[in-house]
Amino acid sequence: MGDSGSFSSVAAQFLENIADDYTNTPVLLYCVRDPMTLGSSRRNQRESIMRALHDAVSFSKLSSFCNLM
């Protein structure tokens, strides 16, 4: 489930439902991204900062529903 764009709230709601329905089952949160998208020279500094902030907030929100990270 992607956490970028308009699907952030869908990912959070999905993980919350899984955590509620399967209370004794560990939920793992991990990130899979193209390594070239991190620190790409084509991006300007503002875009890089915005993406890093989005990732931090998204991971913080999603991690509250997970047992393993």
Residue, then its C-alpha position, 0 to 999 in steps of 0.5 A: m500500500g503506497d503512502s504517497g499522494s492521496f493514498s496516505s489516508v487510505a493506507a492509514q485507515f487500512l492499517e488501522n482496520i488490520a490492527d483492530d481485526y487481527t489484534n494478536t497478529p504482528v503487523l510489519l511496516y516497511c518501505v520499498r522505494d527506488p533508491m534513485t528517488l532519494g537525493s536525485s540531482r533533478r529534484n530541487q532542494r524544496e522538493s527534497i525537503m517536502r518529500a522528507l517531511h511527508d515521509a516522516v509524518s507518514f511513517s509516524k502515523l502508520s507506525s502507530f498501527c504496527n508492531l514491527m518496523 
